[in-house]
Amino acid sequence: MEIKKSLFDNLQNFFGFDNFKGEQEAIITNILAGNDTFVIMPTGGGKSMCYQLPALMTEGTAIVISPLIALMKNQVDQLRAFCNSDSVAHFLNSSLTKSETARVKEDVLAGKTKLLYVAPESLTKQDNIDFLRLNKLSFVAVDEAHCISEWGHDFRPEYRKIRQVISNLGENIPIIALTATATPKVQHDIQKNLQMNNATVYKSSFNRANLYYEVRAKRNVLKEIIKFIKQNAGKSGIVYCLSRKKVEEVAEALNLNGIKALPYHAGLDAKVRAETQDKFLMEEVEVIVATIAFGMGIDKPDVRYVIHHDVPKSMEGYYQETGRAGRDGGEGVCVSFYSEKDVDKLQKFMKDKPVSEREIGTQILKEVIDYAESSVCRRKQILHYFGEDYDASSCNSMCDNCASQRQFFDGEAQLHRALSLIKQLGEKFDDHHVVSVLMGQDGPQVHHYDHHSLSVFGSGKEDGENLWKSLLRQALLDNFLSKDIDQYGLLRLTDKGHDFLENPYSIRFVLNKPIEAADDDDTEEGPKQGSGALDTQLLQMLKDLRKKIAKQKNVPPFVVFQDPSLEEMCTHYPVSTDELKQISGVGAGKASKFGAPFIELIKKYVEDNDIDRPVDMVIKSAANKSALKVYIIQNIDRHLDLEDIAASKGLNYEEILREVESIVNSGTKLNLNYYIDEVIDEDKQDEVYDYFRSAEVDSIDDALVDLGVNDYTREEIQLMRIKFMSELGN
């Protein structure tokens, strides 16, 4: 009773809380008793309190091993604020100067420091080991303990050395291992490696009831993301991408479309990263676009959505990243975009890795693919991955699968056939092999084992591959089968599976709805010709307006706006100058010269017809394209030959003409007379110029036919068309 009172008194004194969360009290009591303790608790469950409070209550210094410098600093700052003392907590890592390191060691030796955070790389240095041996250590806490296991999503070889170092620090030092994501396999690896098989294990449920999970086919992904964010304006969110390049591109696109966003990845300066974190915490920016490095140690409770632009590398990573949404128990929407192209990229990354690492990576990625392609409750799949059984009826439509209409089938006969085959094969093959046999697919492995001669070979062809994949996935989720991940994902029958073979019964399964073929094309160079979304009524009205304005200005209609630009207006309905500038082939010059009547017409048309406009606009060219255009404009102003400008940028003549034409068509005036006078006779120039003045279309092919193929080259016509458009249209 006295210990319990002391616990609550200290909880109130140090942290200002009246009650513990979940199993915190039992965990802390176990640590205070000097026992090895293993804590598996989801993100936001209060893991850090489990070692911080006992460290403050125990004689000596607790060592906290953490791989994340940002997390260390964050927690040290919080502890100093709670305890009103700068000496109570320190971190020891490569970011400290010599004088700062000396100050830390001085405080620890003086007994002032209750928690010392150490990076695993720093812990293994001999001078640090010698120093720590001089102190009384209360216990060692190993945070992010999944880093020990090759099956964990963030394996770090230096974590393998922790047990040896702890043994060198002294005898009988209690160990506390903590992780937010650990499959049964990873849990076993952690306990085995840290030699804590007798540890008391505390495992909280991995269910985050407030999170909504959704997987979407990856088509026009940037537009989808922009639309989602604008529909959730004023809320904080994170967008995860696999590469630094993609992070920069997405962040730029969001800002172009009026969304305050910043990029975050390991390639940025540490000061910039720290400032970015602070701006996100202080809500100076709405969205962080990041690689998986972001979010660890960032305690922002009100992140309202997490978007995966690319397929996550593992279910652990996916769980941890989505877990950064709704940590306050409020709304948390998790949207992942999935395409087979992403999977192919990840598989290519693994090709150069050692065989064992490649096999592990393939197994881990396969779980992600199964999750994305399955129509079963997302929550049930996530929790099963972490060794937790879950009744899908409790999901309450908090995932896209449970919220949608699904197709079920009675699978008694098929399940019996699949389990019988797995048993017949000696439980020595994975799901891919089992499906191949049932479908009658005589591949190299099936042939090698002579399985094409089995009576069951091809017996499931009529049911279709999708049904068998759906069935085996759910047989795993419902514990008829287990997967031996140590042995390449071989399928084994459980007791429940054996019982079903003896006494089959009626059972229903969900049929997977395959994700439609997705296009990973983020940018659109122009409107899709003949798109079904094209508003033909508006297009005719815009063409009539163009004709009227062309007549007033005494120019051909194509000088005002070209057809592709008008078609794009009929898809996106721009109702302001800024929006019109986003239409390909318009630009600032043309928008200001010709745009006003077009905007008025579109605005009235949208109001009269009650049209629900897309909230996002076409994403304009990336920074590198903009830089090329600026370079070309500057060098034309300096009267450099086009061939020289092209050569300096590795372009050929055809490509430089195309770039120059694009600049002019977007409304920028270019004076190319200095160059045209050098390469085309004056008489020829006049003839082509007069031709385009009276032409109804700006086709080069038509011009060549009318003017004479033998008299002009295609490039000469194109150059004169550029001059004509620049002088009359801009």
Long-range contacts (C-beta under 8 A, 24 or more apart in sequence): 3-29, 3-32, 6-57, 7-53, 7-57, 10-53, 10-56, 10-57, 11-53, 14-52, 14-53, 14-56, 14-82, 14-83, 15-49, 15-53, 15-82, 16-82, 20-49, 21-45, 21-46, 21-49, 22-46, 22-204, 23-202, 23-204, 24-49, 24-50, 26-202, 27-202, 28-53, 28-54, 30-200, 30-202, 31-139, 31-174, 31-176, 32-57, 32-58, 34-139, 34-174, 35-174, 35-199, 35-200, 36-174, 36-175, 36-176, 36-196, 36-198, 36-199, 36-200, 37-174, 37-175, 37-176, 37-177, 37-199, 37-200, 37-202, 38-145, 38-176, 38-177, 38-187, 38-190, 38-191, 38-196, 38-199, 38-200, 38-201, 38-202, 39-176, 39-177, 39-178, 39-179, 39-202, 40-179, 40-180, 40-182, 40-187, 40-201, 40-202, 40-203, 40-204, 41-178, 41-179, 41-180, 41-202, 41-203, 41-204, 42-180, 42-181, 42-204, 42-205, 42-206, 42-208, 42-319, 42-323, 43-180, 43-320, 43-323, 43-324, 43-327, 44-208, 44-301, 44-323, 44-327, 45-180, 45-204, 47-143, 47-178, 47-180, 48-75, 48-143, 50-176, 50-178, 51-115, 51-139, 51-141, 51-143, 51-176, 51-178, 52-79, 52-115, 54-138, 54-139, 55-114, 55-115, 55-138, 55-139, 55-141, 56-83, 56-88, 56-114, 56-115, 58-114, 58-138, 58-139, 59-136, 59-138, 60-135, 60-136, 60-137, 60-138, 61-108, 61-111, 61-113, 61-114, 61-115, 61-116, 61-135, 61-136, 61-137, 61-138, 62-114, 62-115, 62-116, 62-137, 62-138, 62-139, 62-140, 62-141, 63-116, 63-118, 63-123, 63-132, 63-137, 63-139, 63-140, 63-141, 63-169, 64-115, 64-116, 64-117, 64-118, 64-140, 64-141, 64-143, 65-118, 65-119, 65-120, 65-123, 65-140, 65-141, 65-142, 65-143, 65-162, 66-117, 66-118, 66-119, 66-143, 66-144, 67-119, 67-120, 67-144, 67-147, 67-154, 67-156, 67-159, 68-144, 68-296, 68-297, 69-93, 69-95, 69-119, 70-273, 70-274, 70-277, 70-296, 70-297, 70-298, 71-143, 71-296, 71-297, 72-117, 72-119, 72-297, 73-297, 74-297, 74-298, 74-299, 75-117, 75-297, 76-115, 76-117, 79-115, 85-112, 87-112, 87-113, 88-112, 88-113, 88-114, 88-115, 89-113, 89-114, 89-115, 89-116, 89-117, 90-115, 90-116, 90-117, 91-116, 91-117, 91-118, 92-116, 92-117, 92-118, 92-119, 92-122, 92-128, 93-117, 93-118, 93-119, 93-121, 93-122, 94-119, 94-121, 94-122, 95-270, 105-131, 108-135, 109-134, 109-135, 111-136, 120-147, 120-156, 120-158, 120-159, 120-161, 120-162, 121-158, 123-162, 123-165, 124-158, 124-161, 124-165, 129-165, 129-168, 129-169, 132-169, 133-168, 133-169, 133-170, 137-169, 137-170, 137-173, 138-174, 139-173, 139-174, 139-175, 139-176, 140-166, 140-169, 140-173, 140-174, 140-175, 140-176, 141-175, 141-176, 141-177, 141-178, 142-175, 142-176, 142-177, 142-178, 142-194, 143-178, 144-178, 144-179, 144-180, 145-177, 145-178, 145-179, 145-182, 145-190, 145-194, 146-179, 146-180, 146-181, 146-182, 146-186, 146-190, 146-316, 148-189, 148-190, 148-193, 148-194, 149-185, 149-186, 149-189, 149-190, 149-193, 150-189, 150-356, 150-357, 150-360, 151-183, 151-185, 151-186, 151-189, 151-360, 151-364, 151-485, 152-179, 152-181, 152-182, 152-186, 152-189, 152-316, 153-181, 153-313, 153-314, 153-315, 153-316, 153-317, 153-320, 153-364, 154-316, 154-317, 159-193, 160-193, 162-193, 162-194, 163-193, 163-194, 163-195, 175-199, 180-320, 180-323, 181-316, 181-319, 181-320, 181-386, 182-316, 182-386, 183-316, 183-385, 183-386, 183-387, 184-386, 184-387, 185-485, 185-486, 186-316, 187-387, 205-383, 205-388, 206-319, 206-382, 206-383, 206-386, 206-388, 207-379, 207-383, 207-388, 207-390, 208-322, 208-323, 208-326, 208-332, 209-396, 209-398, 210-326, 210-329, 210-330, 210-331, 210-332, 211-322, 211-323, 211-325, 211-326, 211-332, 211-333, 211-334, 211-398, 212-332, 212-333, 212-334, 212-398, 212-399, 213-322, 213-334, 213-336, 213-378, 213-379, 213-382, 213-398, 213-399, 213-400, 214-333, 214-334, 214-335, 214-336, 214-378, 214-399, 214-400, 215-335, 215-336, 215-337, 215-338, 215-371, 215-372, 215-378, 215-400, 215-515, 216-335, 216-336, 216-337, 216-338, 217-337, 217-338, 217-339, 217-515, 217-516, 217-517, 217-518, 218-337, 218-338, 218-339, 218-341, 218-342, 218-518, 218-519, 218-520, 219-518, 219-519, 220-519, 220-521, 220-522, 220-524, 221-309, 221-337, 221-520, 221-522, 222-250, 222-253, 222-522, 222-523, 222-619, 223-614, 223-616, 223-619, 224-337, 225-250, 225-254, 225-307, 225-309, 226-253, 226-254, 226-257, 226-259, 226-615, 226-616, 226-619, 227-614, 227-615, 227-616, 228-305, 228-307, 228-335, 229-254, 229-259, 229-286, 229-287, 230-257, 230-258, 230-259, 230-615, 230-616, 231-615, 232-304, 232-305, 232-333, 233-286, 234-286, 235-286, 235-304, 235-305, 236-280, 236-283, 236-286, 236-287, 236-300, 236-302, 236-303, 236-304, 237-286, 237-287, 237-288, 237-303, 237-304, 237-305, 237-306, 237-307, 238-287, 238-288, 238-289, 238-290, 238-294, 238-295, 238-303, 238-305, 238-306, 238-307, 238-321, 238-324, 238-325, 239-287, 239-288, 239-289, 239-290, 239-306, 239-307, 239-308, 239-309, 240-290, 240-291, 240-292, 240-294, 240-306, 240-307, 240-308, 240-309, 240-310, 240-312, 240-321, 241-289, 241-290, 241-291, 241-309, 241-310, 242-291, 242-309, 242-310, 242-311, 242-313, 242-342, 242-345, 242-346, 243-291, 243-310, 244-291, 246-309, 246-310, 247-289, 247-290, 247-291, 249-522, 249-622, 250-289, 250-309, 251-289, 252-622, 252-623, 253-522, 253-619, 254-287, 254-289, 256-619, 256-620, 257-616, 257-617, 257-619, 259-286, 259-287, 260-284, 260-285, 260-286, 260-287, 261-285, 261-286, 261-287, 261-288, 261-289, 262-287, 262-288, 262-289, 263-288, 263-289, 263-290, 264-288, 264-289, 264-290, 264-291, 264-293, 264-294, 265-290, 265-291, 265-293, 265-294, 266-291, 266-293, 292-317, 292-321, 295-321, 295-324, 298-324, 299-327, 300-324, 300-327, 301-327, 301-328, 302-327, 302-328, 302-330, 303-327, 303-332, 304-330, 304-331, 304-332, 304-333, 305-332, 305-333, 305-334, 305-335, 306-332, 306-333, 306-334, 306-335, 307-334, 307-335, 307-336, 307-337, 308-334, 308-335, 308-336, 308-337, 309-337, 310-337, 310-342, 311-336, 311-337, 311-338, 311-339, 311-342, 311-343, 311-346, 311-368, 311-372, 312-336, 312-368, 313-346, 313-364, 313-365, 313-368, 314-364, 314-365, 314-367, 314-368, 315-364, 315-367, 315-368, 315-371, 315-382, 315-385, 318-368, 318-371, 319-382, 319-385, 319-386, 336-372, 337-518, 338-372, 338-373, 338-515, 338-518, 339-518, 339-519, 339-520, 340-517, 340-518, 341-518, 341-520, 342-520, 343-369, 359-488, 363-485, 363-488, 363-489, 366-489, 370-473, 372-515, 373-469, 373-512, 373-514, 373-515, 374-401, 374-470, 374-473, 374-512, 375-401, 375-406, 375-407, 375-470, 375-510, 375-511, 375-512, 375-513, 376-401, 376-473, 376-474, 376-477, 376-510, 377-401, 377-402, 378-402, 380-477, 381-477, 384-476, 384-477, 389-479, 401-510, 406-510, 406-511, 406-513, 407-510, 407-511, 407-513, 408-508, 408-509, 408-510, 408-511, 409-467, 409-508, 409-509, 409-511, 410-506, 410-507, 410-508, 411-471, 411-474, 411-507, 411-508, 411-509, 412-504, 412-505, 412-506, 412-507, 414-460, 414-463, 414-467, 414-468, 414-471, 415-471, 415-475, 415-480, 415-500, 415-504, 415-507, 415-509, 416-500, 416-501, 416-504, 417-456, 417-459, 417-460, 418-468, 418-471, 418-472, 418-475, 419-475, 419-480, 419-481, 419-493, 419-497, 419-500, 419-501, 420-456, 420-501, 421-454, 421-456, 422-481, 422-491, 422-492, 422-493, 423-493, 423-501, 424-454, 424-456, 425-451, 427-490, 427-491, 427-492, 427-493, 428-490, 429-490, 429-491, 430-488, 430-489, 430-490, 430-491, 431-469, 431-472, 431-473, 431-489, 431-491, 434-468, 434-472, 434-491, 435-465, 435-468, 435-469, 435-472, 438-463, 438-468, 439-465, 439-468, 466-511, 466-512, 466-514, 467-511, 469-512, 470-509, 470-510, 470-511, 470-512, 471-509, 473-512, 474-509, 474-510, 522-619, 523-619, 523-621, 523-622, 524-584, 524-618, 524-619, 525-584, 526-564, 526-568, 526-584, 526-585, 527-564, 527-567, 527-568, 527-571, 527-584, 529-564, 529-567, 531-567, 531-571, 533-571, 534-567, 534-570, 534-571, 535-570, 535-571, 535-573, 536-570, 538-569, 538-570, 538-573, 538-602, 538-605, 539-566, 539-567, 539-570, 541-601, 541-605, 542-566, 542-569, 542-570, 542-598, 542-601, 542-602, 545-597, 545-598, 545-601, 549-594, 549-597, 553-728, 555-693, 555-728, 555-729, 556-692, 556-693, 556-694, 556-695, 556-696, 556-698, 557-696, 558-697, 558-698, 559-724, 559-725, 559-728, 559-729, 560-594, 560-729, 561-585, 561-586, 561-590, 561-594, 561-598, 562-665, 562-698, 568-618, 569-598, 569-602, 571-614, 572-613, 572-614, 572-617, 572-618, 573-602, 573-605, 573-606, 573-611, 573-613, 573-614, 574-599, 574-602, 574-617, 575-599, 575-602, 575-603, 575-606, 575-613, 579-617, 582-617, 582-618, 582-620, 583-618, 584-618, 585-665, 585-666, 586-666, 586-667, 587-665, 587-666, 587-667, 587-668, 588-667, 589-666, 589-667, 589-668, 589-669, 589-730, 590-666, 590-667, 590-729, 590-730, 591-667, 592-667, 593-667, 593-729, 593-730, 628-659, 629-659, 629-662, 629-663, 632-656, 632-659, 632-660, 632-663, 633-663, 633-668, 633-670, 636-660, 636-670, 636-671, 636-672, 636-675, 639-674, 639-675, 641-675, 641-678, 642-675, 653-715, 654-715, 657-715, 657-718, 657-719, 657-722, 660-722, 661-718, 661-721, 661-722, 661-725, 664-722, 664-725, 664-726, 664-729, 664-730, 665-725, 665-729, 667-729, 667-730, 668-726, 668-730, 669-726, 669-727, 669-730, 670-722, 670-726, 671-726, 672-719, 672-722, 672-723, 672-726, 673-723, 675-719, 676-719, 676-720, 676-723, 679-716, 679-719, 680-716, 680-719, 680-720, 684-711, 684-712, 684-716, 685-720, 685-723, 688-712, 688-716, 688-717, 688-720, 688-721, 688-724, 689-720, 689-723, 689-724, 692-720, 692-721, 692-724, 693-724, 698-725
